[in-house]
Each structure stands twice: as structure tokens, then as C-alpha cells.
Amino acid sequence: MEALSPFAAHFARLVSRLVHEPEHPDAHKEELRSALAQLSNQPATLSLHDLASLVAAAAAEGAADEALRLVGELAMRMAAHSVRSLSFEPALPAREIADVARALAADPVPGDEGASFDARLVALALTGVSAEIGSSGFVRRAALGAFPSKAAPVRTPSASVLAIAGDGPAGAAAAAPRPKRASDSQVMMQDQLMRHASADEGVAALLDRLDGAVKAANPSALVDDVMLAVEDLGNRGQWVDLVRILERLHDHHEALADGDARRAFLMGIRRLQRPVLMQGIARLLPERRDLRASCTRVLVQAGEAGADALIDNLISSEVSSERRAYLEVLKQCPAAANALQHLLSDDRWYVVRNAAALLGELRVVAAERRLSEL
């Protein structure tokens, strides 16, 4: 297992104390000085992937301690803010370490792809910290004052998140983001190309880690860490990889009779059975005949979430071959009947019409009385 860097340990403790002990500034200063000492003559990078892997490996070996618990908390906060990595230059001002720690300790904005965190970095005008943010991996570089073309955020968060008590200056330029220019797009594309080959953990490695969870001392922690990376696959539209992961989760869940590992795999499955992910998997049905059996298994076992995804795609499609693919899987989905019958009570006439037509195609006998009342 790779050793935990002293800087990561001190920075994780600083963030944790800002969250849980806001009334102890002396303790904050102590951790800040310790973290700064580790950057006296060398840079440091905190990667979400590396931190999560370190914690997962320790949990699998039963070697987790207080320092690794704090690193796990840091990884969770980075993930919540959509921060993929943070890079700290040597001998940077202590204020900048504290500012970034406070930004991570702040409440994240769900679903904003790191926009609020990016706005904080712009407002702080950091000279020694760079961040890789969001599912696209946009890099917010340090030394913003020296590079005006990179100074404005590529996202458009609300201006209110730019005013952070004690987090440093928040200029008017940062509060009024400008439209993205061609130079920003070029920088983003270059960063994405550079990170593409090495920044993300391969699906094969994720599958291996799931296999290792079967006999791990703490399977829940290991599966949770894998789910962080897997959810990112869905955010990037990598539906084929997501199907492979879900199939492996189902394989292990069905093979185990009971115990912590079986419950961990079940929770992982439920975590991935979100409507947006099921929608993406359903769209593979007409496109990837080789994966049709796997997609069918995943969608059918997702219950109503899978049925809703199939129904939505079926109703919106105007291509007969696509409709046949969705309908064939709906016939194997027990939850589809209930989902369609609920739609018969919808206020929109066209929704009722489509639901009735589908119930007829599926030959749902239990719906005959409801259909006769329309």
C-alpha cells in the first residue's frame, strides 16, 4: 500500500478541523503551519483518485487509522465539490493553503459540476494552487493575475457564492463571469487531452477492486470508493463501462448468501439505479446488439427505474427498430405494468394514450378494467 504523504495528512486534518472545530482557530493555525512546512522546497498534488484508492486499500487490509479516516473525509469533500485534483506549488503563501481548505470545508452545491468551487478559486486569485474540476477535467491554473485569458470562470455560478467570509478578495470581475472565448476552449481541450490517458482509473481496475471487496475486511468502504469512480463514468456518458460494472455488482450480490459484502454490493447497485443512468443504458439497446442481454438484465433488475427509462425512450422514439428493441425488454420487465398503469391517471391526454397503447402491446390483463374506464 502506498504511504500517505505528510502534506496530505496535515491538509486533511486542517479541512476536518475547519468543518468540525470552527471555534478552535489555534488548532487551525497549527495544522496550517505543519502543512506549509511540507511545501518548503517541493510541490504536492492531492488527487481524488489516489486518495480514494489509498483509503480503499487500507480498508481492504484492515489497516485504516485516524489519519486515513481524515483522508477519506477529504476525498469525500473533494468529490462533493467535483474537484478531481489540487496541485500546490512549493513555498506558496500560507493564506492560499488556508483559503483552499476553507473552500473545501464550505457546503458544496449539488450538481453544479464544480462551478461554485471554481468561482471561489477565481475570487481568491491564487498564485500557487491549481485545480482540476468537474467531469470534463477543466484545469483552473495558478497565477491568474499573470494570465488574463484564463482568469474568468468557464462556468456561470451565481454571484452569491463568490463572497466567502474570510476567504480573501472577491473582485467585481469574478462576480460577473464573461462568455467563454476560443482561447479558453483551446486550453480546456489541451488539458483534457493531457489527462485522458492517465487521470481516470480503468474499468478493468475497478472490476478488480470489486472482486477484492468480496473478502475484504471492510467491503462497504471499498465498494463506496469504487462507486465514486463509477458514477463519474455515467457523468461522462460511458454507458458500456457502466453496464459492465453493474453486471459485476449483480454477479457478486447473487453469488453471496449473506453478510456485509452482499449488503455492500446491494447498496452499490441501488446507488447506480438512478433514472439518468438507466436512461443512458436503455439507449444502448438499439445500438449495441452485443450488449442487449446485459442491458436487459440491468434494466429489468432496476425495477421501476429501469421500466421508466424504457418507457421514456420508447415513447420518444420514432424509429421502428428502436421501438421494437425497447418493447422487447419491456415485456421482460415486471415493473413496467405498474409504471404504465400509474400513467393512466396522468392529466396529459397524450401520456394516457401512449400508456394505454403500451399496456395493450404488452397484453397486461390486470390493466383491462382501468383501460375500459377511459
N, C-alpha and C positions, 0 to 999 in steps of 0.2 A: 504494500500500500504506500502511495506517495506521501511524503511528510507534509504537514501543514506548515506553510511559511509563517514566520513570526509576524510579518506585517498583516497577513490575513487574519491571524488570531487577534491581534490588538484592534484592528479596524472593526472586526465583527463584534468585539466586546464594546467598542465605542458606540456602534449603532444600537446595540442591545440596551446599553445604559441610557442612551437618549430616549429610547422608546419606553423603557420600564422604570427608569430612575431620573426623570426630568428635573427633580428637585435637588440633585446632587452635582452641581457644576464642578466641584473639585475632583470628583471621580472622572468626569468627562475630560478634564484637563490632563489628568494622569494618563489615561489611555491615549489621548491625543499626542502627548509627548512621547510615549512609547512607540506609537505608530510612526511618528515623524522620524524617530531615531533609526528606524529600519530603512528609511529612504535617504539617508545621508549621502550615499555615493552610488546607489543603484536604483533603477526603476522597479516598479512592481505592477503586475496585472492580475486582476481578480476576474476570472472567467466563470460565468454561471455554470457552464457545463462541467468545468474542472471541480468547482466547489461541490456541486451535487454528486459528482462521481466519487469524490473523496469521502463524503458523508455516507453514501450508499455502500462503499467498500468497507468502511469501518463498521457499519451496522451489520453487514453480512458476516463479518469476522467477530462480531460481538465485542469490538474494541472502542465503541463510542465513549467519549468522555465529555466533560463540560465544555472544553474548547471546541470540539466538533459539534456539540449541540448549538453553540452560538454561531458557528459557521453555517449550520443548516438553517438557522433563523435568517442569517444574512442572505443565503441563497434564495429563500422564500421571498424576502423583501425585494431582492433584485428581480425575481420573476414577476412579482406583482406590479412592479414599475416598468416591466418589459425591458429591463437592462440586461443585455447579454454579456457585456464585459465592461470593466473600468480599468484604465491604464493611468498610473501615477508616475510622473517624472521625478527624478532624484532632486533633492534639495528644494522642493516646492514650498510655498508658504504654508504654514500650519493652518491658516484660515481656510485654505482650499480643501484640506482633508476634512475639517470640521463642517464646511458647507456641504460637501458631498454626503457626509454621514447624516446631516440633518435632512437633506433631501430624501435619502432612503428611509429615514425614520418617519417622514411625513406619510399621511394616509394616501395610498395610491388611488388613481381614478380608473375604475374597471373599464376595460375595453378601449382605452384611448391609445393603445399601441405605443406607449411611452411618450406621448405628446406633452403631458404635464411635466414629466421629468426633464425632457429636452428643453422646455421653456425655462425651467429653473436654471439649467446649466447656462443658457444664453444670458439670463438676467444676472447671473453671478460673474460672468466674464472671466472664467477660469483660465489661467495661463499654464497650468501644469497637469491637468486632468483631461483625458479623452474618454468618450463613452460610445459603445456600440449599442444601439437602441432599436427596439421593435423587431417584428418578424422579418423585415427586409434587411436588417443589419445596418441601417444608416449609422454612419460614424460622425459624432459630434466631436470635432478636434479641439485641442487646447489652443492657446494663443489666439483667441478670437479677435482681439484688437489688431493683430498683425495681418489678418486675412479677412478683409471686409466681405469678400464674396461668399464666405462661409458663415458669416456672423448671424444671419437671421434664421429662425427655425423653419424646417421644411414642413412642419405640421402647423395647424392653426388651433391651438388650445385657447380656452377662454382667458381673457386678460387677468381675471381674478387670481389665477394660480401663480401669477408672476410675483405677487407681493408676499414674500415669506418672511415672517418675523425673525430677525436675527440672521438671515441668510445672505446678507450683502446687498449691494445696489441693484435696483431694478429699473433700468432706464426706460424712457418712453419708446425708444426704438424696439426694445424687446417686447413691450406690451402691444405693439401694433405690427404683427408679422407681415412681411411683404410677400407677394406671389413668388413661387419657386421659379428660378431662372435656369437657363440652359446650363450655366456653369455648375449650379447645384446638382442638376441631374447627372452631369458627367462625373462629378465627384462621387455621387451615390453609386453609379454603375461601376466605377473603378473599385470602390470599396467592396461591393458585392462580389465582383469577380475575384478579388484577392482572398475573400473569406470563404468562397464557395467550396473549395476543395478540403478545407481543414477545420472550419468552425463548428460544423454540426456532427454529432455522433451518428455513425452509420446505422442503418436499420439492423444489420446483422449483429452489431454490438448490443443494440437494445434488446434483441431477441435473446442473446446470450445472457444478458443480465436478468431477464425474466425467468429464464431456465434456472439461473442460480438462486432465484428467490424461493424456489420450491423447498430447499433445505436450509435456507438462511436463518440465522438466529432472530432477525427482525424483518420478516418478509414485507410487512406493511410499509416500513420506511423505504425499502428497496423498490417496491412497486410504485410508491408515490413519486420517488425521484425519477423513475423511468417515465411516468405519466407526464411529467413536466415537459420532457423532450417530445413525447408522442403528441401532446396537444399542439405543439409547435408545428408538427407535420401537417396537422389539419389546417392550421392557420395559413400555411403556405400552399395548401391545395394538393398535398402529396397523398392522394386517396388510396393509391395502390399499396403504399407502405403502411398506411393506417389499417387497411384490411388485413395485412399480414400480422400486424401487432395484435389486433383484436382476435384473430383466429388463434394465435398462440395463447392469449389470455383464456379463451374458451377451452382450449385443449387442456391446460393445466387445471382450470376450475372443475372440469368434468372428470379429470383423472383422479383428483384428490377426494377422499371420502369426507374429511372434516379437518378442522384445525385452523391455525392462524393463517397459514399460507393460502388455503382455499378461500377464506374470507377476504384476504388481501387481493386475490385475483378477481373476486366478485366486485369489490369496490372499484378496482381499476376498470372493469368492464362498464359498470354503471357511470363512471366518470366520463367515459368516451361515448356514451349513448345519448349525446346531446343532439338536438334537432339539426343544427347546422352541419355537424359531422355526418349524420345519417343521410342528409341531403346529398352531400358530396359523394358518398359511397353509392347511393342509389343511381347517380348519374353514370356510374361505371357500367351498369347493366347492359345498355345497348352498345356501348363502345368496346368493352372487353369481354368477349365471349369466353375467353380462357379463365376469367375470374368470376364467371357468373355463379358457379356453385358456392364459392367462398363468400361473395357478396350476399347471396341469398341466405346463407347461414347467419351471417352477421345481422342482416336486416330483420330476419324472422325472429331471432333471439332478442332483438331490441324491443320487441313488443309494440306498443303504440307509437313510440318514436320512429321505429322503422316503418310501420304502416303509414304514418302521416307523411313521411318522406316519399314513399312510393306513390301515395295518392296525389300529393302535390305535383310530382313530376309527371304523373300520368295525365292529370287534368291540364297541365300547361303545355304538354307536347302535342304537336300537330303532325308528327311523323308516325305512320302506322307501325313501322318496325320497332320504334321506341316504345310505343304504347303496348305492343304485344309483349315486349320484354318486361315492362313494369307489371302488366296484368298477370303474367305467368307467375311472378313472385308473389303478388298479392294473393293469389289463390292458395299459396302455401303459408300464408300469414294469418294465424287465428285472430290476432288483434285487429285485423282490417275490418271485420264485420262490425265490431263495436264502434270503431272510429267513424265508419261511414254512417252508421245509424245515428250517431250524435249530430252529424252534419244535416240530417233531415230536419232538424229543429232550427237551422240557421235562418236568419232573417233575409238573406240574399237568395232570390229565386234561382239564380244560375248555379249556386252552390248546391242547393237542394236537388236541382235537375241532374247535375253531374253525379251526386251521391246516389241518387235513385238508379241512374243508368249503371253505375258500377256494381251496386248491390244485385241488380239483375244479371249482369255479366258473371258475377261470382256465384250466383244461384244461392243466395243466403236465405234459407227458408224462414229463419227466425224473424226476418225483416218484412215478411209478406203482409202482416197486419198493419205495420206502420206505413207501408207503401200504399195500401188500399185506402188509407185515410187522407192521402194527399189530394 
